[in-house]
Amino acid sequence: MLHASRETVGRAARPADADILLAVLLSVAAGVHGTLFPEHTRESVPLGIVFAVVAALQLAAAVAVLRRPSRRLFAAVAGGSAVVIAGWAMARTT
């Protein structure tokens, strides 16, 4: 049985448009974190490592959203994204 967010096209299932959009947004965020990794590593090695890990997790999440979307995965992506956004907001306000 296919996940509810998948559409059947002939015999093959294709990701729903919302899943594709989420994967693109996660990939863009991963690209931003990956691009900023060297700069932040020069500032602080632990901070650079955080950027590298976040980029890898966002890219892995993008692939997972396209391959095996589920409510549990979407909840994990939402929670992880909230943590990243909170970290960004704290860095800008403190």
N, CA, C and O of each residue as an XYZ file, in Angstrom:
376
protein
N       0.838     -1.174      0.000
C       0.000      0.000      0.000
C       0.886      1.242      0.000
O       1.871      1.308      0.736
N       0.544      2.200     -0.806
C       1.319      3.425     -0.921
C       0.918      4.414      0.165
O      -0.215      4.409      0.645
N       1.859      5.253      0.538
C       1.590      6.318      1.497
C       0.568      7.269      0.892
O       0.498      7.422     -0.327
N      -0.207      7.892      1.729
C      -1.285      8.768      1.261
C      -0.784      9.968      0.471
O      -1.539     10.547     -0.311
N       0.485     10.354      0.660
C       0.968     11.533     -0.053
C       1.603     11.170     -1.389
O       2.267     12.004     -2.005
N       1.410      9.966     -1.832
C       1.938      9.544     -3.128
C       0.799      9.413     -4.121
O      -0.322      9.046     -3.769
N       1.114      9.719     -5.363
C       0.142      9.552     -6.439
C       0.592      8.385     -7.298
O       1.790      8.198     -7.516
N      -0.336      7.615     -7.778
C       0.012      6.497     -8.639
C      -0.074      6.946    -10.086
O      -1.091      7.477    -10.531
N       1.005      6.725    -10.805
C       1.056      7.052    -12.219
C       1.389      5.749    -12.933
O       2.531      5.290    -12.912
N       0.377      5.158    -13.565
C       0.590      3.839    -14.154
C       0.909      2.859    -13.047
O       0.163      2.758    -12.073
N       2.005      2.137    -13.181
C       2.421      1.181    -12.163
C       3.382      1.804    -11.161
O       3.575      1.258    -10.075
N       3.977      2.916    -11.501
C       4.963      3.538    -10.620
C       4.304      4.619     -9.769
O       3.377      5.299    -10.209
N       4.796      4.760     -8.557
C       4.310      5.822     -7.680
C       5.276      6.995     -7.771
O       6.492      6.819     -7.841
N       4.714      8.172     -7.767
C       5.564      9.354     -7.775
C       5.239     10.178     -6.545
O       4.096     10.188     -6.089
N       6.236     10.872     -6.001
C       5.979     11.683     -4.805
C       4.933     12.758     -5.089
O       4.841     13.275     -6.203
N       4.167     13.077     -4.085
C       3.193     14.162     -4.196
C       3.938     15.487     -4.328
O       5.097     15.604     -3.928
N       3.267     16.469     -4.887
C       3.886     17.777     -5.090
C       4.394     18.375     -3.773
O       5.464     18.983     -3.746
N       3.642     18.208     -2.688
C       4.058     18.743     -1.391
C       5.346     18.069     -0.915
O       6.206     18.722     -0.324
N       5.482     16.770     -1.171
C       6.699     16.051     -0.792
C       7.895     16.564     -1.600
O       8.994     16.720     -1.069
N       7.668     16.818     -2.865
C       8.745     17.337     -3.725
C       9.156     18.723     -3.238
O      10.349     19.015     -3.151
N       8.196     19.574     -2.922
C       8.500     20.910     -2.423
C       9.300     20.832     -1.125
O      10.291     21.545     -0.964
N       8.881     19.982     -0.212
C       9.599     19.822      1.052
C      11.026     19.346      0.807
O      11.959     19.843      1.437
N      11.204     18.395     -0.094
C      12.545     17.890     -0.408
C      13.420     18.987     -1.011
O      14.607     19.076     -0.697
N      12.844     19.817     -1.870
C      13.600     20.935     -2.464
C      14.008     21.928     -1.378
O      15.156     22.371     -1.344
N      13.082     22.277     -0.500
C      13.390     23.227      0.568
C      14.457     22.672      1.513
O      15.355     23.404      1.930
N      14.365     21.408      1.847
C      15.387     20.779      2.689
C      16.739     20.781      1.986
O      17.770     21.007      2.620
N      16.739     20.530      0.689
C      17.992     20.529     -0.079
C      18.618     21.918     -0.131
O      19.837     22.059     -0.028
N      17.789     22.935     -0.290
C      18.296     24.310     -0.296
C      18.893     24.641      1.071
O      19.980     25.212      1.151
N      18.193     24.289      2.135
C      18.705     24.544      3.490
C      20.025     23.798      3.710
O      20.952     24.340      4.311
N      20.106     22.562      3.228
C      21.352     21.796      3.342
C      22.470     22.490      2.573
O      23.608     22.544      3.038
N      22.146     23.019      1.402
C      23.145     23.742      0.616
C      23.643     24.988      1.320
O      24.834     25.295      1.277
N      22.739     25.707      1.967
C      23.130     26.907      2.713
C      24.057     26.519      3.862
O      25.110     27.129      4.048
N      23.668     25.512      4.625
C      24.515     25.092      5.751
C      25.856     24.547      5.270
O      26.888     24.792      5.894
N      25.843     23.816      4.174
C      27.089     23.299      3.629
C      28.002     24.403      3.122
O      29.221     24.327      3.268
N      27.409     25.425      2.528
C      28.188     26.554      2.016
C      28.801     27.365      3.157
O      29.919     27.865      3.035
N      28.074     27.495      4.260
C      28.563     28.273      5.395
C      29.483     27.478      6.322
O      30.100     28.049      7.221
N      29.577     26.179      6.109
C      30.408     25.321      6.948
C      31.855     25.803      7.073
O      32.345     25.911      8.198
N      32.570     26.100      5.971
C      33.981     26.517      6.122
C      34.132     27.805      6.933
O      35.015     27.905      7.786
N      33.282     28.776      6.670
C      33.356     30.051      7.386
C      33.137     29.859      8.892
O      33.853     30.431      9.714
N      32.143     29.049      9.232
C      31.851     28.825     10.648
C      32.910     27.946     11.307
O      33.151     28.070     12.507
N      33.537     27.071     10.548
C      34.614     26.254     11.103
C      35.811     27.119     11.469
O      36.466     26.877     12.484
N      36.103     28.133     10.644
C      37.195     29.057     10.970
C      36.894     29.824     12.255
O      37.796     30.126     13.037
N      35.626     30.132     12.460
C      35.207     30.849     13.669
C      35.270     29.936     14.893
O      35.752     30.334     15.953
N      34.775     28.705     14.731
C      34.715     27.748     15.839
C      34.538     26.350     15.250
O      33.577     26.094     14.524
N      35.464     25.449     15.564
C      35.376     24.091     15.017
C      34.076     23.401     15.432
O      33.426     22.793     14.581
N      33.667     23.468     16.710
C      32.388     22.833     17.067
C      31.201     23.407     16.284
O      30.302     22.668     15.884
N      31.203     24.725     16.067
C      30.126     25.338     15.285
C      30.154     24.833     13.847
O      29.105     24.560     13.263
N      31.335     24.709     13.282
C      31.462     24.162     11.932
C      30.935     22.741     11.847
O      30.276     22.369     10.876
N      31.231     21.951     12.870
C      30.739     20.568     12.897
C      29.214     20.551     12.944
O      28.578     19.735     12.276
N      28.633     21.448     13.729
C      27.171     21.536     13.791
C      26.605     21.847     12.405
O      25.621     21.236     11.987
N      27.210     22.781     11.700
C      26.736     23.130     10.361
C      26.850     21.935      9.411
O      25.945     21.692      8.613
N      27.942     21.199      9.491
C      28.119     20.030      8.623
C      27.085     18.951      8.941
O      26.514     18.347      8.033
N      26.847     18.711     10.220
C      25.867     17.693     10.626
C      24.465     18.111     10.199
O      23.708     17.295      9.672
N      24.116     19.363     10.419
C      22.788     19.852     10.017
C      22.613     19.708      8.502
O      21.559     19.273      8.038
N      23.637     20.070      7.737
C      23.551     19.949      6.274
C      23.335     18.493      5.871
O      22.497     18.203      5.017
N      24.084     17.582      6.476
C      23.947     16.162      6.139
C      22.565     15.636      6.514
O      21.953     14.890      5.750
N      22.077     16.021      7.685
C      20.750     15.561      8.113
C      19.641     16.131      7.228
O      18.675     15.435      6.917
N      19.777     17.384      6.826
C      18.766     17.970      5.945
C      18.766     17.295      4.578
O      17.706     17.070      3.996
N      19.931     16.976      4.073
C      19.997     16.287      2.785
C      19.422     14.874      2.897
O      18.689     14.422      2.017
N      19.760     14.186      3.979
C      19.212     12.843      4.202
C      17.690     12.901      4.345
O      16.986     12.028      3.837
N      17.188     13.910      5.022
C      15.743     14.064      5.185
C      15.072     14.315      3.839
O      13.984     13.801      3.583
N      15.714     15.101      2.981
C      15.151     15.365      1.650
C      15.001     14.065      0.864
O      13.978     13.830      0.220
N      16.020     13.238      0.925
C      15.958     11.944      0.218
C      14.867     11.067      0.834
O      14.092     10.435      0.117
N      14.814     11.033      2.159
C      13.823     10.197      2.842
C      12.396     10.633      2.524
O      11.511      9.792      2.364
N      12.173     11.934      2.431
C      10.832     12.447      2.113
C      10.383     11.946      0.741
O       9.205     11.651      0.542
N      11.309     11.852     -0.192
C      10.954     11.383     -1.534
C      10.820      9.863     -1.595
O       9.997      9.342     -2.348
N      11.616      9.161     -0.815
C      11.621      7.695     -0.892
C      10.594      7.026      0.005
O       9.918      6.086     -0.413
N      10.474      7.509      1.239
C       9.571      6.873      2.202
C       8.889      7.910      3.100
O       9.171      7.981      4.296
N       8.005      8.701      2.526
C       7.325      9.706      3.351
C       6.422      9.039      4.389
O       5.785      8.021      4.117
N       6.381      9.626      5.566
C       5.497      9.123      6.620
C       5.227     10.250      7.608
O       5.952     11.244      7.647
N       4.187     10.086      8.397
C       3.870     11.101      9.404
C       5.007     11.223     10.407
O       5.333     12.326     10.846
N       5.598     10.121     10.764
C       6.712     10.132     11.718
C       7.895     10.929     11.146
O       8.517     11.715     11.861
N       8.197     10.727      9.877
C       9.285     11.460      9.230
C       8.958     12.951      9.179
O       9.815     13.781      9.482
N       7.724     13.299      8.798
C       7.342     14.698      8.722
C       7.427     15.355     10.102
O       7.835     16.512     10.209
N       7.048     14.637     11.151
C       7.156     15.167     12.510
C       8.624     15.386     12.879
O       8.962     16.392     13.503
N       9.488     14.458     12.502
C      10.918     14.602     12.782
C      11.500     15.793     12.026
O      12.296     16.553     12.578
N      11.105     15.953     10.767
C      11.586     17.091      9.966
C      11.100     18.402     10.587
O      11.868     19.359     10.691
N       9.842     18.452     10.996
C       9.303     19.666     11.613
C      10.043     19.980     12.916
O      10.403     21.130     13.165
N      10.266     18.968     13.737
C      10.972     19.174     14.997
C      12.407     19.607     14.779
O      12.883     20.537     15.431
N      13.101     18.941     13.867
C      14.483     19.308     13.567
C      14.587     20.706     12.998
O      15.496     21.461     13.343
N      13.656     21.050     12.126
C      13.655     22.396     11.544
C      13.390     23.442     12.610
O      13.987     24.518     12.579
N      12.505     23.146     13.553
C      12.226     24.083     14.643
C      13.475     24.312     15.492
O      13.739     25.435     15.920
N      14.234     23.260     15.735
C      15.473     23.394     16.509
C      16.475     24.272     15.757
O      17.108     25.143     16.352
N      16.615     24.043     14.461
C      17.553     24.843     13.656
C      17.118     26.308     13.635
O      17.951     27.202     13.786
N      15.834     26.557     13.452
C      15.329     27.935     13.427
C      15.518     28.592     14.793
O      15.885     29.765     14.867
N      15.274     27.854     15.869
C      15.470     28.404     17.209
C      16.947     28.753     17.440
O      17.264     29.786     18.029
N      17.831     27.890     16.977
C      19.271     28.173     17.094
C      19.658     29.418     16.321
O      20.439     30.241     16.798
N      19.112     29.550     15.135
C      19.388     30.752     14.316
C      18.862     31.994     15.031
O      19.565     33.002     15.104
N      17.634     31.941     15.562
C      17.044     33.083     16.237
C      17.849     33.460     17.484
O      18.050     34.642     17.764
N      18.305     32.459     18.225
C      19.115     32.746     19.411
C      20.443     33.401     19.024
O      20.913     34.308     19.711
N      21.036     32.948     17.941
C      22.299     33.523     17.498
C      22.138     34.977     17.068
O      23.086     35.757     17.160
N      20.978     35.340     16.612
C      20.735     36.698     16.156
C      20.301     37.637     17.263
O      20.418     38.854     17.126
N      19.798     37.081     18.370
C      19.226     37.935     19.415
C      20.035     37.952     20.712
O      19.762     38.768     21.593
N      21.017     37.072     20.844
C      21.791     37.050     22.094
C      23.240     37.367     21.853
O      24.031     37.391     22.796
